[in-house]
Amino acid sequence: MKCNLLMALMKLDIGGAETHVVELSKELAKRGYNITVVSNGGAYVNELEESGIKHYTLPLHTKKLRCMAESKRELRRIIKAENIDIVHSHARIPSFILGRLHKSMKFPFVTTAHWVFNTKYGLKYLTDWGEKTVAVSEDIKKYLMDNYHVPEENIFVTINGIDTEKFSPDTDKTGICEEFGIKDEDNLIVYISRMDEDRSLVAKQLINVLPKLDTIVENLKVLVVGGGNDFENVSALAEKTNEILKRQAVIMTGPRTDINKLIAPAKLFVGVSRAALEAMAEAKPVIIAGNEGYIGLFDESKLQVGIDTNFCCRGCEAATEEKLAQEIGGFFGMWDEDIEKISQFGRNLIVNDYSVSRMADDSEKAYKACLKKYEK
């Protein structure tokens, strides 16, 4: 099946859903789809355009009525101009707007649920899940059925597919080490996430426990990657910790797109969701911890809870500084062969079960199911 496909999302800044759309678009383009992406723009626009994928900039990131009206008008024009066969939306605002357009234009309409939304105060009715919905985990599938009564037969479960050639144990770390003064003997922890208030809890916890860990782990450094509305607060904590330790133990990079290279020098990764999977793909040991909970150092015993929560810790015990400090301290006391075992387990998991190819296959199943109605 080859067709003209429109991908819509709020923006293309650093984030798991954004990277998901970029990787999915690139893979589908390789399969012969003609992809057009619409968003408010951001750091990943260049990567799309370098892959030959057209991007339109619209204010899909805001609920302001004027912007939504503009987006609706321009989306109608783009769908006609690009002769779009299928629309695939990846966020609440574009899905709501496209849902209104779908009623009049009658295009095949697929959405992806990357996260769970607040359903209070009538917000439930500002959400449109299309004719077929792709959910990135089993718990989100259940959420869709319980909260929005989406029929089970209309939901296709997928994964956050990772490019295992781009995110590889062989990724060159030289440039990053030179840029940030990282040495081979440094015990570097890498943390990657948007630095928004609802995402930055563990970044703060990690920075706060560093002085305590510094007494038991030699040459300890933390590289914090990401930008957002809480970046200044996180940076202030980093400066305070660096003053206490009298060295630059915490390095704040701000938003970056060269994530594979930033992961490369890590001895340990801390984070959730797609970033955690990317670190596993590079055979890095991973502590899964975020605003929604704490799974801990990932190994075979944590596999099912990881899968069930899409590696986001939804419903797990809360992340605390005490848990984080204890687990990090314990990790740096592990035997090398035990570290190698969990590192290789993570790499094998991504290669076998979390490939970009499988992610594209799952979306294609949703497209084909959606198109059946129109073929009839």
Buried (B, 14 or more C-beta within 10 A) or exposed (E): EEBBBBBBBBBBBBBBBBBBBBBBBBBBBEEEBBBBBBBBBBBBBEBBEEEEBBBBBBBBBBEEEEBBEBBBEBBBEBBEEBEBBBBBBBBBBBBBBBBBBBEEBEBBBBBBBBBBBEBEEEEEEBBBBBBBBBBBBBBBBBBBBEEBEBEEEBBBBBBBBBBBEBBBEEBEBEEBBEEBEBEEEBBBBBBBBBBBEEBBBBBBBBBBBBBBBBEEBEBBBBBBBBBBEBBEBBBEBBBBBBEEBEEBBBBBBEBBBEBBBBBBBBBBBBBBBBBBBBBBBBBBBBBBBBBBBBBBBBBEEBBEBBBBBBBBBBEBEEBBBEBBBBBBBEBBEBEEEEBEBBBEBBBEBBBEEBBBEBBBBBBBBBBEBBBEEEEE
